[in-house]
């Protein structure tokens, strides 16, 4: 075989081999779809380290009515990331986050407003709340035995005792509230003065009110 022909043959052979390997590598390692930080996702798809007591999927709440079809914690992905980061810190000390409420579609906000039309207890759906934006969570802590930490009042207690500025409580309760607040703020959340359980993601305040829906499993 002439030298030129032999060279062209070998070049063609190795080119075909390279392309074949490249194609196999492409198919064996597909590119993962990127999820936007503002997309709504299910917290349970990203971590199994949380405890759930989704109050508004039951009648065990101040409305005395079930307003969610199912007890899923949906949030924007950036909220999920911040929440997981906070929970990792709690886990190191033998605690974990217990969730009472997460993202709340605007239709649910309207339903709650119909039941209790008082802005002291329910945000007016005309304005919406950060719960409707996917950037708020209502939470507490449980210990290593799964026992809920005493925070001085139950969730959705609307007296002054539920506020961060109320100090007529035991040192242990005040310490636990301060611990919860410190870790959450460290991980990108703001507290809400009148409710020890409510935390807003700082970067979620400018997100749009949403009426995103999800299917029950």
PyMOL commands that place a pseudoatom at each C-alpha (Angstrom):
pseudoatom trace, name=CA, resn=UNK, resi=1, chain=A, elem=C, hetatm=0, pos=[0.000, 0.000, 0.000]
pseudoatom trace, name=CA, resn=UNK, resi=2, chain=A, elem=C, hetatm=0, pos=[1.467, 3.417, -0.927]
pseudoatom trace, name=CA, resn=UNK, resi=3, chain=A, elem=C, hetatm=0, pos=[2.574, 5.551, 2.032]
pseudoatom trace, name=CA, resn=UNK, resi=4, chain=A, elem=C, hetatm=0, pos=[-0.001, 8.290, 1.367]
pseudoatom trace, name=CA, resn=UNK, resi=5, chain=A, elem=C, hetatm=0, pos=[-2.859, 5.781, 1.115]
pseudoatom trace, name=CA, resn=UNK, resi=6, chain=A, elem=C, hetatm=0, pos=[-1.682, 4.011, 4.253]
pseudoatom trace, name=CA, resn=UNK, resi=7, chain=A, elem=C, hetatm=0, pos=[-1.545, 7.310, 6.141]
pseudoatom trace, name=CA, resn=UNK, resi=8, chain=A, elem=C, hetatm=0, pos=[-5.057, 8.271, 5.006]
pseudoatom trace, name=CA, resn=UNK, resi=9, chain=A, elem=C, hetatm=0, pos=[-6.360, 4.827, 5.993]
pseudoatom trace, name=CA, resn=UNK, resi=10, chain=A, elem=C, hetatm=0, pos=[-4.898, 5.080, 9.505]
pseudoatom trace, name=CA, resn=UNK, resi=11, chain=A, elem=C, hetatm=0, pos=[-6.188, 8.655, 9.897]
pseudoatom trace, name=CA, resn=UNK, resi=12, chain=A, elem=C, hetatm=0, pos=[-9.681, 7.543, 8.890]
pseudoatom trace, name=CA, resn=UNK, resi=13, chain=A, elem=C, hetatm=0, pos=[-9.553, 4.545, 11.252]
pseudoatom trace, name=CA, resn=UNK, resi=14, chain=A, elem=C, hetatm=0, pos=[-8.496, 6.515, 14.329]
pseudoatom trace, name=CA, resn=UNK, resi=15, chain=A, elem=C, hetatm=0, pos=[-10.971, 9.309, 13.560]
pseudoatom trace, name=CA, resn=UNK, resi=16, chain=A, elem=C, hetatm=0, pos=[-13.807, 6.776, 13.440]
pseudoatom trace, name=CA, resn=UNK, resi=17, chain=A, elem=C, hetatm=0, pos=[-12.594, 5.191, 16.706]
pseudoatom trace, name=CA, resn=UNK, resi=18, chain=A, elem=C, hetatm=0, pos=[-12.464, 8.597, 18.447]
pseudoatom trace, name=CA, resn=UNK, resi=19, chain=A, elem=C, hetatm=0, pos=[-15.947, 9.556, 17.286]
pseudoatom trace, name=CA, resn=UNK, resi=20, chain=A, elem=C, hetatm=0, pos=[-17.324, 6.207, 18.413]
pseudoatom trace, name=CA, resn=UNK, resi=21, chain=A, elem=C, hetatm=0, pos=[-15.850, 6.618, 21.900]
pseudoatom trace, name=CA, resn=UNK, resi=22, chain=A, elem=C, hetatm=0, pos=[-17.078, 10.203, 22.115]
pseudoatom trace, name=CA, resn=UNK, resi=23, chain=A, elem=C, hetatm=0, pos=[-20.596, 9.141, 21.190]
pseudoatom trace, name=CA, resn=UNK, resi=24, chain=A, elem=C, hetatm=0, pos=[-20.568, 6.330, 23.760]
pseudoatom trace, name=CA, resn=UNK, resi=25, chain=A, elem=C, hetatm=0, pos=[-19.367, 8.741, 26.427]
pseudoatom trace, name=CA, resn=UNK, resi=26, chain=A, elem=C, hetatm=0, pos=[-22.121, 11.196, 25.523]
pseudoatom trace, name=CA, resn=UNK, resi=27, chain=A, elem=C, hetatm=0, pos=[-24.841, 8.581, 25.847]
pseudoatom trace, name=CA, resn=UNK, resi=28, chain=A, elem=C, hetatm=0, pos=[-23.457, 7.009, 29.021]
pseudoatom trace, name=CA, resn=UNK, resi=29, chain=A, elem=C, hetatm=0, pos=[-23.162, 10.368, 30.811]
pseudoatom trace, name=CA, resn=UNK, resi=30, chain=A, elem=C, hetatm=0, pos=[-26.245, 12.386, 29.880]
pseudoatom trace, name=CA, resn=UNK, resi=31, chain=A, elem=C, hetatm=0, pos=[-26.285, 16.048, 30.826]
pseudoatom trace, name=CA, resn=UNK, resi=32, chain=A, elem=C, hetatm=0, pos=[-28.584, 16.602, 33.807]
pseudoatom trace, name=CA, resn=UNK, resi=33, chain=A, elem=C, hetatm=0, pos=[-31.409, 19.090, 33.389]
pseudoatom trace, name=CA, resn=UNK, resi=34, chain=A, elem=C, hetatm=0, pos=[-30.667, 22.215, 35.355]
pseudoatom trace, name=CA, resn=UNK, resi=35, chain=A, elem=C, hetatm=0, pos=[-33.380, 23.300, 37.775]
pseudoatom trace, name=CA, resn=UNK, resi=36, chain=A, elem=C, hetatm=0, pos=[-33.708, 27.040, 38.332]
pseudoatom trace, name=CA, resn=UNK, resi=37, chain=A, elem=C, hetatm=0, pos=[-33.369, 28.330, 41.898]
pseudoatom trace, name=CA, resn=UNK, resi=38, chain=A, elem=C, hetatm=0, pos=[-36.836, 29.870, 41.568]
pseudoatom trace, name=CA, resn=UNK, resi=39, chain=A, elem=C, hetatm=0, pos=[-38.499, 26.617, 40.433]
pseudoatom trace, name=CA, resn=UNK, resi=40, chain=A, elem=C, hetatm=0, pos=[-40.944, 24.963, 42.803]
pseudoatom trace, name=CA, resn=UNK, resi=41, chain=A, elem=C, hetatm=0, pos=[-39.757, 21.581, 44.095]
pseudoatom trace, name=CA, resn=UNK, resi=42, chain=A, elem=C, hetatm=0, pos=[-40.774, 19.093, 46.759]
pseudoatom trace, name=CA, resn=UNK, resi=43, chain=A, elem=C, hetatm=0, pos=[-38.496, 19.259, 49.807]
pseudoatom trace, name=CA, resn=UNK, resi=44, chain=A, elem=C, hetatm=0, pos=[-38.742, 15.490, 50.313]
pseudoatom trace, name=CA, resn=UNK, resi=45, chain=A, elem=C, hetatm=0, pos=[-37.080, 14.956, 46.907]
pseudoatom trace, name=CA, resn=UNK, resi=46, chain=A, elem=C, hetatm=0, pos=[-33.952, 16.709, 48.181]
pseudoatom trace, name=CA, resn=UNK, resi=47, chain=A, elem=C, hetatm=0, pos=[-33.656, 15.502, 51.778]
pseudoatom trace, name=CA, resn=UNK, resi=48, chain=A, elem=C, hetatm=0, pos=[-35.104, 12.837, 54.073]
pseudoatom trace, name=CA, resn=UNK, resi=49, chain=A, elem=C, hetatm=0, pos=[-33.889, 14.571, 57.239]
pseudoatom trace, name=CA, resn=UNK, resi=50, chain=A, elem=C, hetatm=0, pos=[-37.031, 16.584, 58.032]
pseudoatom trace, name=CA, resn=UNK, resi=51, chain=A, elem=C, hetatm=0, pos=[-40.115, 15.873, 60.150]
pseudoatom trace, name=CA, resn=UNK, resi=52, chain=A, elem=C, hetatm=0, pos=[-43.522, 16.888, 58.783]
pseudoatom trace, name=CA, resn=UNK, resi=53, chain=A, elem=C, hetatm=0, pos=[-46.687, 17.974, 60.565]
pseudoatom trace, name=CA, resn=UNK, resi=54, chain=A, elem=C, hetatm=0, pos=[-48.405, 19.896, 57.795]
pseudoatom trace, name=CA, resn=UNK, resi=55, chain=A, elem=C, hetatm=0, pos=[-51.192, 21.463, 59.814]
pseudoatom trace, name=CA, resn=UNK, resi=56, chain=A, elem=C, hetatm=0, pos=[-53.282, 22.883, 56.971]
pseudoatom trace, name=CA, resn=UNK, resi=57, chain=A, elem=C, hetatm=0, pos=[-53.601, 19.454, 55.381]
pseudoatom trace, name=CA, resn=UNK, resi=58, chain=A, elem=C, hetatm=0, pos=[-55.576, 18.526, 58.523]
pseudoatom trace, name=CA, resn=UNK, resi=59, chain=A, elem=C, hetatm=0, pos=[-58.253, 20.168, 60.660]
pseudoatom trace, name=CA, resn=UNK, resi=60, chain=A, elem=C, hetatm=0, pos=[-55.754, 20.581, 63.502]
pseudoatom trace, name=CA, resn=UNK, resi=61, chain=A, elem=C, hetatm=0, pos=[-55.187, 24.299, 62.936]
pseudoatom trace, name=CA, resn=UNK, resi=62, chain=A, elem=C, hetatm=0, pos=[-56.662, 27.639, 63.938]
pseudoatom trace, name=CA, resn=UNK, resi=63, chain=A, elem=C, hetatm=0, pos=[-58.989, 27.563, 60.910]
pseudoatom trace, name=CA, resn=UNK, resi=64, chain=A, elem=C, hetatm=0, pos=[-60.435, 24.226, 62.062]
pseudoatom trace, name=CA, resn=UNK, resi=65, chain=A, elem=C, hetatm=0, pos=[-60.489, 23.295, 58.378]
pseudoatom trace, name=CA, resn=UNK, resi=66, chain=A, elem=C, hetatm=0, pos=[-58.406, 21.240, 55.958]
pseudoatom trace, name=CA, resn=UNK, resi=67, chain=A, elem=C, hetatm=0, pos=[-57.335, 23.554, 53.122]
pseudoatom trace, name=CA, resn=UNK, resi=68, chain=A, elem=C, hetatm=0, pos=[-54.550, 21.518, 51.467]
pseudoatom trace, name=CA, resn=UNK, resi=69, chain=A, elem=C, hetatm=0, pos=[-55.353, 18.360, 49.524]
pseudoatom trace, name=CA, resn=UNK, resi=70, chain=A, elem=C, hetatm=0, pos=[-52.128, 16.680, 50.592]
pseudoatom trace, name=CA, resn=UNK, resi=71, chain=A, elem=C, hetatm=0, pos=[-49.321, 17.163, 53.097]
pseudoatom trace, name=CA, resn=UNK, resi=72, chain=A, elem=C, hetatm=0, pos=[-46.486, 18.068, 50.745]
pseudoatom trace, name=CA, resn=UNK, resi=73, chain=A, elem=C, hetatm=0, pos=[-43.844, 20.727, 51.455]
pseudoatom trace, name=CA, resn=UNK, resi=74, chain=A, elem=C, hetatm=0, pos=[-43.320, 22.605, 48.193]
pseudoatom trace, name=CA, resn=UNK, resi=75, chain=A, elem=C, hetatm=0, pos=[-40.841, 25.489, 48.081]
pseudoatom trace, name=CA, resn=UNK, resi=76, chain=A, elem=C, hetatm=0, pos=[-38.659, 27.310, 45.610]
pseudoatom trace, name=CA, resn=UNK, resi=77, chain=A, elem=C, hetatm=0, pos=[-35.372, 25.468, 45.168]
pseudoatom trace, name=CA, resn=UNK, resi=78, chain=A, elem=C, hetatm=0, pos=[-33.327, 28.284, 46.727]
pseudoatom trace, name=CA, resn=UNK, resi=79, chain=A, elem=C, hetatm=0, pos=[-35.478, 28.036, 49.871]
pseudoatom trace, name=CA, resn=UNK, resi=80, chain=A, elem=C, hetatm=0, pos=[-34.957, 24.273, 49.938]
pseudoatom trace, name=CA, resn=UNK, resi=81, chain=A, elem=C, hetatm=0, pos=[-31.175, 24.703, 49.705]
pseudoatom trace, name=CA, resn=UNK, resi=82, chain=A, elem=C, hetatm=0, pos=[-31.104, 27.207, 52.578]
pseudoatom trace, name=CA, resn=UNK, resi=83, chain=A, elem=C, hetatm=0, pos=[-33.405, 25.037, 54.696]
pseudoatom trace, name=CA, resn=UNK, resi=84, chain=A, elem=C, hetatm=0, pos=[-31.246, 21.943, 54.177]
pseudoatom trace, name=CA, resn=UNK, resi=85, chain=A, elem=C, hetatm=0, pos=[-28.134, 23.924, 55.133]
pseudoatom trace, name=CA, resn=UNK, resi=86, chain=A, elem=C, hetatm=0, pos=[-29.815, 25.059, 58.367]
pseudoatom trace, name=CA, resn=UNK, resi=87, chain=A, elem=C, hetatm=0, pos=[-31.048, 21.553, 59.143]
pseudoatom trace, name=CA, resn=UNK, resi=88, chain=A, elem=C, hetatm=0, pos=[-27.524, 20.138, 58.789]
pseudoatom trace, name=CA, resn=UNK, resi=89, chain=A, elem=C, hetatm=0, pos=[-26.429, 22.433, 61.602]
pseudoatom trace, name=CA, resn=UNK, resi=90, chain=A, elem=C, hetatm=0, pos=[-29.334, 21.364, 63.807]
pseudoatom trace, name=CA, resn=UNK, resi=91, chain=A, elem=C, hetatm=0, pos=[-28.558, 17.688, 63.112]
pseudoatom trace, name=CA, resn=UNK, resi=92, chain=A, elem=C, hetatm=0, pos=[-25.027, 18.132, 64.465]
pseudoatom trace, name=CA, resn=UNK, resi=93, chain=A, elem=C, hetatm=0, pos=[-26.561, 19.064, 67.830]
pseudoatom trace, name=CA, resn=UNK, resi=94, chain=A, elem=C, hetatm=0, pos=[-29.133, 16.249, 67.842]
pseudoatom trace, name=CA, resn=UNK, resi=95, chain=A, elem=C, hetatm=0, pos=[-32.095, 18.262, 66.530]
pseudoatom trace, name=CA, resn=UNK, resi=96, chain=A, elem=C, hetatm=0, pos=[-33.938, 18.481, 63.244]
pseudoatom trace, name=CA, resn=UNK, resi=97, chain=A, elem=C, hetatm=0, pos=[-36.507, 20.784, 61.689]
pseudoatom trace, name=CA, resn=UNK, resi=98, chain=A, elem=C, hetatm=0, pos=[-40.200, 20.000, 61.947]
pseudoatom trace, name=CA, resn=UNK, resi=99, chain=A, elem=C, hetatm=0, pos=[-42.355, 21.682, 59.297]
pseudoatom trace, name=CA, resn=UNK, resi=100, chain=A, elem=C, hetatm=0, pos=[-45.889, 22.972, 59.787]
pseudoatom trace, name=CA, resn=UNK, resi=101, chain=A, elem=C, hetatm=0, pos=[-46.334, 24.933, 56.550]
pseudoatom trace, name=CA, resn=UNK, resi=102, chain=A, elem=C, hetatm=0, pos=[-44.374, 25.729, 53.385]
pseudoatom trace, name=CA, resn=UNK, resi=103, chain=A, elem=C, hetatm=0, pos=[-45.441, 27.199, 50.048]
pseudoatom trace, name=CA, resn=UNK, resi=104, chain=A, elem=C, hetatm=0, pos=[-49.098, 28.178, 49.938]
pseudoatom trace, name=CA, resn=UNK, resi=105, chain=A, elem=C, hetatm=0, pos=[-50.782, 28.653, 46.529]
pseudoatom trace, name=CA, resn=UNK, resi=106, chain=A, elem=C, hetatm=0, pos=[-52.756, 31.881, 46.179]
pseudoatom trace, name=CA, resn=UNK, resi=107, chain=A, elem=C, hetatm=0, pos=[-56.010, 29.917, 45.828]
pseudoatom trace, name=CA, resn=UNK, resi=108, chain=A, elem=C, hetatm=0, pos=[-55.371, 28.420, 49.275]
pseudoatom trace, name=CA, resn=UNK, resi=109, chain=A, elem=C, hetatm=0, pos=[-54.688, 31.885, 50.667]
pseudoatom trace, name=CA, resn=UNK, resi=110, chain=A, elem=C, hetatm=0, pos=[-58.081, 32.993, 49.308]
pseudoatom trace, name=CA, resn=UNK, resi=111, chain=A, elem=C, hetatm=0, pos=[-59.740, 29.979, 50.903]
pseudoatom trace, name=CA, resn=UNK, resi=112, chain=A, elem=C, hetatm=0, pos=[-58.126, 30.779, 54.263]
pseudoatom trace, name=CA, resn=UNK, resi=113, chain=A, elem=C, hetatm=0, pos=[-59.222, 34.417, 53.933]
pseudoatom trace, name=CA, resn=UNK, resi=114, chain=A, elem=C, hetatm=0, pos=[-62.811, 33.295, 53.374]
pseudoatom trace, name=CA, resn=UNK, resi=115, chain=A, elem=C, hetatm=0, pos=[-62.683, 31.335, 56.634]
pseudoatom trace, name=CA, resn=UNK, resi=116, chain=A, elem=C, hetatm=0, pos=[-60.869, 33.985, 58.716]
pseudoatom trace, name=CA, resn=UNK, resi=117, chain=A, elem=C, hetatm=0, pos=[-60.963, 37.452, 57.114]
pseudoatom trace, name=CA, resn=UNK, resi=118, chain=A, elem=C, hetatm=0, pos=[-58.692, 39.089, 59.656]
pseudoatom trace, name=CA, resn=UNK, resi=119, chain=A, elem=C, hetatm=0, pos=[-55.248, 40.400, 58.577]
pseudoatom trace, name=CA, resn=UNK, resi=120, chain=A, elem=C, hetatm=0, pos=[-53.966, 39.805, 62.127]
pseudoatom trace, name=CA, resn=UNK, resi=121, chain=A, elem=C, hetatm=0, pos=[-54.179, 36.073, 61.458]
pseudoatom trace, name=CA, resn=UNK, resi=122, chain=A, elem=C, hetatm=0, pos=[-54.345, 35.625, 57.663]
pseudoatom trace, name=CA, resn=UNK, resi=123, chain=A, elem=C, hetatm=0, pos=[-52.631, 37.730, 54.980]
pseudoatom trace, name=CA, resn=UNK, resi=124, chain=A, elem=C, hetatm=0, pos=[-55.044, 39.427, 52.586]
pseudoatom trace, name=CA, resn=UNK, resi=125, chain=A, elem=C, hetatm=0, pos=[-54.735, 37.525, 49.265]
pseudoatom trace, name=CA, resn=UNK, resi=126, chain=A, elem=C, hetatm=0, pos=[-54.954, 40.848, 47.400]
pseudoatom trace, name=CA, resn=UNK, resi=127, chain=A, elem=C, hetatm=0, pos=[-51.453, 41.531, 48.676]
pseudoatom trace, name=CA, resn=UNK, resi=128, chain=A, elem=C, hetatm=0, pos=[-50.311, 37.963, 49.204]
pseudoatom trace, name=CA, resn=UNK, resi=129, chain=A, elem=C, hetatm=0, pos=[-47.748, 36.741, 51.701]
pseudoatom trace, name=CA, resn=UNK, resi=130, chain=A, elem=C, hetatm=0, pos=[-44.264, 35.318, 51.339]
pseudoatom trace, name=CA, resn=UNK, resi=131, chain=A, elem=C, hetatm=0, pos=[-45.876, 31.896, 51.872]
pseudoatom trace, name=CA, resn=UNK, resi=132, chain=A, elem=C, hetatm=0, pos=[-47.500, 32.534, 48.468]
pseudoatom trace, name=CA, resn=UNK, resi=133, chain=A, elem=C, hetatm=0, pos=[-44.052, 33.254, 47.020]
pseudoatom trace, name=CA, resn=UNK, resi=134, chain=A, elem=C, hetatm=0, pos=[-42.447, 29.975, 48.108]
pseudoatom trace, name=CA, resn=UNK, resi=135, chain=A, elem=C, hetatm=0, pos=[-40.003, 31.670, 50.443]
pseudoatom trace, name=CA, resn=UNK, resi=136, chain=A, elem=C, hetatm=0, pos=[-41.534, 31.097, 53.898]
pseudoatom trace, name=CA, resn=UNK, resi=137, chain=A, elem=C, hetatm=0, pos=[-41.628, 28.169, 56.293]
pseudoatom trace, name=CA, resn=UNK, resi=138, chain=A, elem=C, hetatm=0, pos=[-43.343, 27.611, 59.628]
pseudoatom trace, name=CA, resn=UNK, resi=139, chain=A, elem=C, hetatm=0, pos=[-41.113, 25.365, 61.707]
pseudoatom trace, name=CA, resn=UNK, resi=140, chain=A, elem=C, hetatm=0, pos=[-40.054, 24.056, 65.079]
pseudoatom trace, name=CA, resn=UNK, resi=141, chain=A, elem=C, hetatm=0, pos=[-37.415, 21.586, 66.276]
pseudoatom trace, name=CA, resn=UNK, resi=142, chain=A, elem=C, hetatm=0, pos=[-37.574, 17.996, 67.484]
pseudoatom trace, name=CA, resn=UNK, resi=143, chain=A, elem=C, hetatm=0, pos=[-34.880, 16.252, 69.520]
pseudoatom trace, name=CA, resn=UNK, resi=144, chain=A, elem=C, hetatm=0, pos=[-33.097, 12.978, 68.779]
pseudoatom trace, name=CA, resn=UNK, resi=145, chain=A, elem=C, hetatm=0, pos=[-36.080, 11.033, 70.177]
pseudoatom trace, name=CA, resn=UNK, resi=146, chain=A, elem=C, hetatm=0, pos=[-38.523, 12.844, 67.904]
pseudoatom trace, name=CA, resn=UNK, resi=147, chain=A, elem=C, hetatm=0, pos=[-39.977, 14.882, 70.768]
pseudoatom trace, name=CA, resn=UNK, resi=148, chain=A, elem=C, hetatm=0, pos=[-40.932, 18.429, 69.874]
pseudoatom trace, name=CA, resn=UNK, resi=149, chain=A, elem=C, hetatm=0, pos=[-38.897, 21.067, 71.672]
pseudoatom trace, name=CA, resn=UNK, resi=150, chain=A, elem=C, hetatm=0, pos=[-40.895, 23.276, 74.050]
pseudoatom trace, name=CA, resn=UNK, resi=151, chain=A, elem=C, hetatm=0, pos=[-41.003, 26.757, 72.503]
pseudoatom trace, name=CA, resn=UNK, resi=152, chain=A, elem=C, hetatm=0, pos=[-43.399, 28.231, 75.060]
pseudoatom trace, name=CA, resn=UNK, resi=153, chain=A, elem=C, hetatm=0, pos=[-46.562, 28.214, 72.911]
pseudoatom trace, name=CA, resn=UNK, resi=154, chain=A, elem=C, hetatm=0, pos=[-48.030, 25.950, 70.259]
pseudoatom trace, name=CA, resn=UNK, resi=155, chain=A, elem=C, hetatm=0, pos=[-47.732, 26.749, 66.553]
pseudoatom trace, name=CA, resn=UNK, resi=156, chain=A, elem=C, hetatm=0, pos=[-50.268, 29.374, 65.405]
pseudoatom trace, name=CA, resn=UNK, resi=157, chain=A, elem=C, hetatm=0, pos=[-50.792, 30.732, 68.900]
pseudoatom trace, name=CA, resn=UNK, resi=158, chain=A, elem=C, hetatm=0, pos=[-51.678, 34.386, 68.415]
pseudoatom trace, name=CA, resn=UNK, resi=159, chain=A, elem=C, hetatm=0, pos=[-51.015, 35.806, 71.873]
pseudoatom trace, name=CA, resn=UNK, resi=160, chain=A, elem=C, hetatm=0, pos=[-48.072, 38.032, 72.778]
pseudoatom trace, name=CA, resn=UNK, resi=161, chain=A, elem=C, hetatm=0, pos=[-46.341, 35.007, 74.306]
pseudoatom trace, name=CA, resn=UNK, resi=162, chain=A, elem=C, hetatm=0, pos=[-45.530, 33.745, 70.790]
pseudoatom trace, name=CA, resn=UNK, resi=163, chain=A, elem=C, hetatm=0, pos=[-43.383, 36.793, 69.972]
pseudoatom trace, name=CA, resn=UNK, resi=164, chain=A, elem=C, hetatm=0, pos=[-39.597, 36.882, 70.030]
pseudoatom trace, name=CA, resn=UNK, resi=165, chain=A, elem=C, hetatm=0, pos=[-39.710, 39.961, 72.238]
pseudoatom trace, name=CA, resn=UNK, resi=166, chain=A, elem=C, hetatm=0, pos=[-41.737, 38.252, 74.984]
pseudoatom trace, name=CA, resn=UNK, resi=167, chain=A, elem=C, hetatm=0, pos=[-39.248, 37.401, 77.722]
pseudoatom trace, name=CA, resn=UNK, resi=168, chain=A, elem=C, hetatm=0, pos=[-41.459, 36.144, 80.567]
pseudoatom trace, name=CA, resn=UNK, resi=169, chain=A, elem=C, hetatm=0, pos=[-40.569, 32.539, 79.794]
pseudoatom trace, name=CA, resn=UNK, resi=170, chain=A, elem=C, hetatm=0, pos=[-38.109, 30.044, 81.239]
pseudoatom trace, name=CA, resn=UNK, resi=171, chain=A, elem=C, hetatm=0, pos=[-34.419, 30.382, 80.365]
pseudoatom trace, name=CA, resn=UNK, resi=172, chain=A, elem=C, hetatm=0, pos=[-34.581, 27.032, 78.575]
pseudoatom trace, name=CA, resn=UNK, resi=173, chain=A, elem=C, hetatm=0, pos=[-37.461, 28.117, 76.300]
pseudoatom trace, name=CA, resn=UNK, resi=174, chain=A, elem=C, hetatm=0, pos=[-35.833, 31.453, 75.545]
pseudoatom trace, name=CA, resn=UNK, resi=175, chain=A, elem=C, hetatm=0, pos=[-32.585, 29.642, 74.797]
pseudoatom trace, name=CA, resn=UNK, resi=176, chain=A, elem=C, hetatm=0, pos=[-34.274, 27.252, 72.344]
pseudoatom trace, name=CA, resn=UNK, resi=177, chain=A, elem=C, hetatm=0, pos=[-36.049, 30.089, 70.536]
pseudoatom trace, name=CA, resn=UNK, resi=178, chain=A, elem=C, hetatm=0, pos=[-32.775, 31.998, 70.303]
pseudoatom trace, name=CA, resn=UNK, resi=179, chain=A, elem=C, hetatm=0, pos=[-30.984, 28.901, 69.000]
pseudoatom trace, name=CA, resn=UNK, resi=180, chain=A, elem=C, hetatm=0, pos=[-33.605, 28.333, 66.292]
pseudoatom trace, name=CA, resn=UNK, resi=181, chain=A, elem=C, hetatm=0, pos=[-33.471, 31.999, 65.292]
pseudoatom trace, name=CA, resn=UNK, resi=182, chain=A, elem=C, hetatm=0, pos=[-29.647, 32.155, 65.238]
pseudoatom trace, name=CA, resn=UNK, resi=183, chain=A, elem=C, hetatm=0, pos=[-29.220, 29.159, 62.938]
pseudoatom trace, name=CA, resn=UNK, resi=184, chain=A, elem=C, hetatm=0, pos=[-32.007, 30.209, 60.588]
pseudoatom trace, name=CA, resn=UNK, resi=185, chain=A, elem=C, hetatm=0, pos=[-30.681, 33.775, 60.239]
pseudoatom trace, name=CA, resn=UNK, resi=186, chain=A, elem=C, hetatm=0, pos=[-27.160, 32.406, 59.698]
pseudoatom trace, name=CA, resn=UNK, resi=187, chain=A, elem=C, hetatm=0, pos=[-28.523, 30.422, 56.738]
pseudoatom trace, name=CA, resn=UNK, resi=188, chain=A, elem=C, hetatm=0, pos=[-30.283, 33.253, 54.958]
pseudoatom trace, name=CA, resn=UNK, resi=189, chain=A, elem=C, hetatm=0, pos=[-33.641, 33.604, 56.702]
pseudoatom trace, name=CA, resn=UNK, resi=190, chain=A, elem=C, hetatm=0, pos=[-35.356, 36.461, 58.529]
pseudoatom trace, name=CA, resn=UNK, resi=191, chain=A, elem=C, hetatm=0, pos=[-37.493, 35.945, 61.623]
pseudoatom trace, name=CA, resn=UNK, resi=192, chain=A, elem=C, hetatm=0, pos=[-40.981, 37.343, 62.167]
pseudoatom trace, name=CA, resn=UNK, resi=193, chain=A, elem=C, hetatm=0, pos=[-41.306, 39.251, 65.445]
pseudoatom trace, name=CA, resn=UNK, resi=194, chain=A, elem=C, hetatm=0, pos=[-44.745, 38.035, 66.523]
pseudoatom trace, name=CA, resn=UNK, resi=195, chain=A, elem=C, hetatm=0, pos=[-44.340, 34.338, 65.552]
pseudoatom trace, name=CA, resn=UNK, resi=196, chain=A, elem=C, hetatm=0, pos=[-41.379, 32.280, 66.804]
pseudoatom trace, name=CA, resn=UNK, resi=197, chain=A, elem=C, hetatm=0, pos=[-42.100, 29.609, 64.155]
pseudoatom trace, name=CA, resn=UNK, resi=198, chain=A, elem=C, hetatm=0, pos=[-42.147, 31.768, 61.007]
pseudoatom trace, name=CA, resn=UNK, resi=199, chain=A, elem=C, hetatm=0, pos=[-39.063, 32.344, 58.835]
pseudoatom trace, name=CA, resn=UNK, resi=200, chain=A, elem=C, hetatm=0, pos=[-38.700, 34.116, 55.481]
pseudoatom trace, name=CA, resn=UNK, resi=201, chain=A, elem=C, hetatm=0, pos=[-35.886, 33.549, 53.014]
pseudoatom trace, name=CA, resn=UNK, resi=202, chain=A, elem=C, hetatm=0, pos=[-34.270, 36.964, 52.544]
pseudoatom trace, name=CA, resn=UNK, resi=203, chain=A, elem=C, hetatm=0, pos=[-33.805, 36.488, 48.810]
pseudoatom trace, name=CA, resn=UNK, resi=204, chain=A, elem=C, hetatm=0, pos=[-37.414, 35.343, 48.393]
pseudoatom trace, name=CA, resn=UNK, resi=205, chain=A, elem=C, hetatm=0, pos=[-39.067, 38.633, 49.288]
pseudoatom trace, name=CA, resn=UNK, resi=206, chain=A, elem=C, hetatm=0, pos=[-39.054, 39.918, 45.702]
pseudoatom trace, name=CA, resn=UNK, resi=207, chain=A, elem=C, hetatm=0, pos=[-40.355, 36.728, 44.076]
pseudoatom trace, name=CA, resn=UNK, resi=208, chain=A, elem=C, hetatm=0, pos=[-43.803, 36.894, 42.572]
pseudoatom trace, name=CA, resn=UNK, resi=209, chain=A, elem=C, hetatm=0, pos=[-46.932, 35.647, 44.291]
pseudoatom trace, name=CA, resn=UNK, resi=210, chain=A, elem=C, hetatm=0, pos=[-47.712, 32.301, 42.702]
pseudoatom trace, name=CA, resn=UNK, resi=211, chain=A, elem=C, hetatm=0, pos=[-50.601, 29.916, 42.309]
pseudoatom trace, name=CA, resn=UNK, resi=212, chain=A, elem=C, hetatm=0, pos=[-48.469, 26.888, 41.424]
pseudoatom trace, name=CA, resn=UNK, resi=213, chain=A, elem=C, hetatm=0, pos=[-50.281, 23.586, 42.026]
pseudoatom trace, name=CA, resn=UNK, resi=214, chain=A, elem=C, hetatm=0, pos=[-49.010, 20.055, 42.598]
pseudoatom trace, name=CA, resn=UNK, resi=215, chain=A, elem=C, hetatm=0, pos=[-50.464, 16.569, 42.443]
pseudoatom trace, name=CA, resn=UNK, resi=216, chain=A, elem=C, hetatm=0, pos=[-50.834, 14.423, 45.539]
pseudoatom trace, name=CA, resn=UNK, resi=217, chain=A, elem=C, hetatm=0, pos=[-48.742, 11.227, 45.507]
for i in range(1, 217): cmd.bond("trace and resi %d" % i, "trace and resi %d" % (i + 1))
show_as sticks, trace
zoom trace
